[in-house]
Amino acid sequence: VVGAGSIGHRHIRCFLATKRTAVSFVEPRDEIRQEIASLYPETLSFASLDEVTDWNRFNAAVIATTAPQHLAHAAEMLERGLNVLIEKPLAIDVEEAEAFLATAEQQPKIVAVAYVYRANPLLVQMRNALRSGEYGRPLEFIVYGGQHFPTYRPAYRETYYRSHEAGGGAIQDALTHLFNVGLWLVGPMEKIVVDADHKILDGVQVEDTVHVLARHQDGVMASYVLNQHQPANETTVTIVCERGQLRWESHRQRWRACTAPDTAWQDFSLPTPLVRDELFIRQADSFFNAIEGKAVPLSDLRDGLQTLRVNVAAIASWRTGQWQSIDNYCKGS
């Protein structure tokens, strides 16, 4: 695991929890490296990649540095023959990501992007129901989400979050997950217009509130609303189809279906509630399954690149006040 900040620490813990691997990590900050090494004495720790001498011990790397560093570190790991899981967002620069894609696709290794919502079994169930055709084609895609960011990420002022150039702000930090879910459920986004603002988060100036209108493929109309300051921690994703509607409610750990007016929702849930680490453990297991040829990555490099294009288009739309075509952020456009 390259980088042992908040998300890197979670990856260390969750990859160990799979019981399928030994884990080492790289972290240049002495205090953090020593703290994590003491929590997980079975790990090896390094202050830099230069300290690693025996690369033959490794099969894979997780890139959990800041977004501008992702692709350089991922490229180095690929050159050393490792499979790679890259934290979201894939990068902040589309041209850099396209160049990396061209190189990575020449390698016989798995490259995945850590959009962890795809590891949620309830979302998987709802996607399977959608793809069954029972509800007809999707017409609308509606997302609402919010949480009190300082409660869950109290150090946000001192992290990458405070700067767009480091991969921060609500669009690149949180909304990107939901853009990726939209791609997964109803297909690629074609155009987007964004209104965003910094409303309340203390100590930063990046946006903490975002309202989006978009169009996905086949004319699917979409809206995304997200803030990072409300008290309730909740996310809902609704798909209105020709013959009914589907809704995932993350905070209630269920998905629902309604197929006729004035009838009750049919609810689907899991036998036991999910805990947050479970999604990351499932993501780690899926990554191993892809390495072993048993599955495809949950979110592959092309999906990560397409989501990056949406991130960049969203920020451009906010800054210009205009609709943005996602195709304008493809190579040669």
KAFEN-V399739 format. One record per backbone hydrogen bond with DSSP energy under -1.0 kcal/mol. NH is the residue of the N-H (numbers start at 1). CO is the residue of the C=O. E is the energy in kcal/mol with one decimal. If there is no record, write none. Layout:
nh/co/e
NH/CO/E
NH/CO/E
This chain:
nh/co/e
2/62/-3.2
3/26/-2.4
9/5/-2.9
10/6/-1.6
11/7/-2.2
12/8/-2.4
13/9/-2.3
14/10/-2.8
15/11/-3.0
16/12/-1.9
17/13/-1.5
19/16/-1.5
25/44/-2.4
26/1/-2.5
27/46/-2.7
33/29/-2.8
34/30/-2.6
35/31/-2.1
36/32/-2.6
37/33/-2.3
38/34/-1.8
39/35/-1.5
40/36/-2.0
43/40/-2.3
44/23/-1.0
46/25/-2.1
51/48/-1.2
52/49/-1.4
57/54/-1.2
58/55/-1.6
61/83/-2.4
63/85/-2.8
64/2/-2.6
69/66/-2.0
73/69/-2.2
74/70/-2.7
75/71/-2.7
76/72/-1.8
77/73/-2.0
78/74/-2.4
79/75/-2.3
80/76/-1.2
81/78/-1.9
82/77/-2.5
83/59/-2.4
84/110/-2.9
85/61/-2.5
86/112/-3.0
87/63/-2.4
97/93/-1.8
98/94/-2.7
99/95/-2.2
100/96/-2.1
101/97/-2.5
102/98/-2.1
103/99/-1.6
104/100/-3.3
105/101/-2.5
106/103/-1.4
107/104/-1.9
112/84/-2.6
113/299/-3.0
114/86/-3.0
115/113/-2.2
116/114/-1.2
118/115/-1.6
119/116/-2.2
120/117/-1.9
124/120/-2.1
125/121/-2.2
126/122/-2.3
127/123/-2.6
128/124/-2.4
129/125/-2.2
130/126/-2.4
131/127/-2.7
132/128/-1.1
133/130/-1.2
136/133/-1.2
139/240/-3.4
140/240/-1.8
141/221/-2.5
142/238/-3.0
143/223/-2.7
144/236/-2.4
145/225/-2.2
146/234/-2.1
147/227/-1.1
149/147/-1.2
149/228/-1.3
151/148/-1.5
152/148/-1.2
153/149/-3.0
156/153/-2.0
158/155/-1.8
159/156/-1.2
162/159/-1.5
163/160/-2.1
167/164/-1.6
168/163/-3.1
169/161/-1.2
170/207/-2.1
173/169/-2.3
174/170/-1.9
175/170/-2.8
176/171/-1.4
177/174/-1.2
179/175/-2.4
180/176/-2.1
181/177/-1.8
182/178/-2.3
183/179/-2.2
184/180/-2.0
185/181/-2.4
186/182/-2.7
190/215/-3.7
191/215/-1.4
192/324/-2.1
193/213/-2.4
195/211/-2.7
197/209/-2.0
208/197/-2.1
209/197/-1.5
210/226/-3.0
211/195/-3.2
212/224/-2.6
213/193/-2.3
214/222/-2.3
215/191/-2.0
216/220/-3.0
217/188/-2.0
220/217/-1.4
221/139/-2.2
222/214/-2.6
223/141/-2.1
224/212/-1.7
225/143/-1.8
226/210/-2.4
227/145/-1.4
228/208/-2.0
234/146/-2.3
236/144/-3.0
237/248/-2.2
238/142/-3.2
239/246/-2.9
240/140/-1.8
241/244/-3.1
242/137/-1.4
243/135/-3.0
245/258/-2.5
246/239/-2.5
247/256/-2.2
248/237/-2.8
249/254/-2.8
250/235/-2.2
253/250/-1.0
254/249/-1.5
255/268/-2.2
256/247/-2.7
257/266/-1.9
258/245/-2.2
263/260/-1.1
266/257/-3.0
268/255/-2.6
278/275/-1.3
279/276/-1.0
281/277/-2.3
282/278/-2.7
283/279/-2.2
284/280/-2.2
285/281/-2.6
286/282/-2.5
287/283/-2.2
288/284/-2.2
289/285/-2.5
290/286/-2.2
291/287/-2.1
292/288/-2.3
293/290/-1.3
294/289/-3.0
304/300/-2.3
305/301/-2.4
306/302/-2.5
307/303/-2.3
308/304/-2.0
309/305/-2.3
310/306/-1.6
311/307/-2.3
312/308/-2.6
313/309/-2.5
314/310/-2.7
315/311/-2.2
316/312/-2.3
317/313/-2.5
318/314/-2.2
319/315/-2.2
320/316/-2.1
321/317/-2.7
324/192/-2.7
326/190/-2.3
328/325/-1.2
329/326/-2.0
330/327/-1.5
333/330/-2.2
